[in-house]
């Protein structure tokens, strides 16, 4: 059972990553707990190093009425759930475009040049922080493939408070948990999956709203970008070995006194990934 949230790799993925070829890793509950803690820490370290989040959250962000019909986002936008004008009336998706059109994440919203919609003030005639973009925020360069179908609900999830649901047979969820899931617009961090019983850590997680779900509702699992997945496992690997004084990667320097071996923090490829996805302010 997992209690880590918004991690970029699972316990099973990490153990496959660190195991020597041809060998298997035994199950050790205490060590697994340590590993999961390191995975979550490594995931947040990746966020901090890049200055952005690579997991999905739901939030309603407020914006001023712009002078040019363009709203520039302060965060990485993946999908719009609703867009409200200053008078709290919804603006339909057909009335605006998101840019870039063919890539993710989106960085701005613009009213179409053919739209008859205009931005209006609120009831106090204020133009500041009156436009509401409710969306899924986070960084993923291929959002169309970010959610992988993992199965369906075998029974309706009629409660908004219970933490367990029944999956149909043949689902592909990780038994140990530690995955980000989505049903309709509700997000979860999974805790465990025993046979076909899914247990989640909380309802309405990551800023989403708890809701009921129909039988056969699709259950999706978040697939972190492969480079972020790999970077997280490498950071966790360094943490895992360093607790025993092991150096995962070293640099050899030849001097008159002989060879001096010193540890390196992250390999070059990992530093390149960080530079590639680092937020430029």
LINPEZI-V440509 format. One record per backbone hydrogen bond with DSSP energy under -1.0 kcal/mol. NH is the residue of the N-H (numbers start at 1). CO is the residue of the C=O. Records with the same first field share a line. If there is no record, write none. Layout:
# LINPEZI-V440509
NH = CO  CO
This chain:
# LINPEZI-V440509
2 = 191
14 = 10
15 = 11
16 = 12
17 = 13
18 = 14
19 = 15
23 = 20
32 = 28
33 = 29
34 = 30
35 = 31
36 = 32
37 = 33
38 = 34
39 = 35
40 = 36
41 = 37
42 = 38
43 = 39
44 = 40
45 = 41
46 = 42
47 = 43
48 = 44
49 = 45
50 = 46
51 = 47
52 = 47
57 = 137
58 = 206
59 = 135
61 = 133
63 = 131
65 = 127
71 = 109
73 = 107
77 = 106
78 = 136
79 = 136
81 = 134
82 = 134
84 = 132
85 = 89
88 = 85
91 = 83
95 = 92
96 = 93
97 = 110
99 = 108
106 = 77
107 = 99
108 = 99
109 = 71
110 = 97
111 = 69
112 = 95
115 = 112
122 = 126
125 = 122
130 = 63
131 = 63
132 = 84
133 = 61
134 = 82
135 = 59
136 = 79
137 = 57
138 = 76
139 = 53
145 = 142
146 = 143
148 = 221
150 = 219
153 = 217
154 = 166
157 = 213
158 = 156
165 = 198
167 = 196
168 = 152
172 = 150
177 = 174
178 = 190
181 = 188
182 = 220
183 = 186
186 = 183
188 = 181
190 = 179
191 = 199
192 = 199
193 = 175
194 = 197
197 = 194
198 = 165
199 = 192
200 = 163
201 = 189
205 = 187
208 = 205
213 = 157
216 = 153
217 = 214
219 = 151
220 = 182
221 = 148
222 = 180
223 = 146
229 = 225
230 = 226
231 = 227
232 = 228
233 = 229
234 = 230
235 = 231
236 = 232
237 = 233
238 = 234
239 = 235
240 = 236
241 = 237
242 = 238
243 = 239
244 = 241
245 = 242
246 = 241
251 = 262
253 = 260
255 = 258
258 = 255
260 = 253
262 = 251
264 = 249
271 = 267
272 = 268
273 = 269
274 = 270
275 = 271
276 = 272
277 = 273
279 = 50
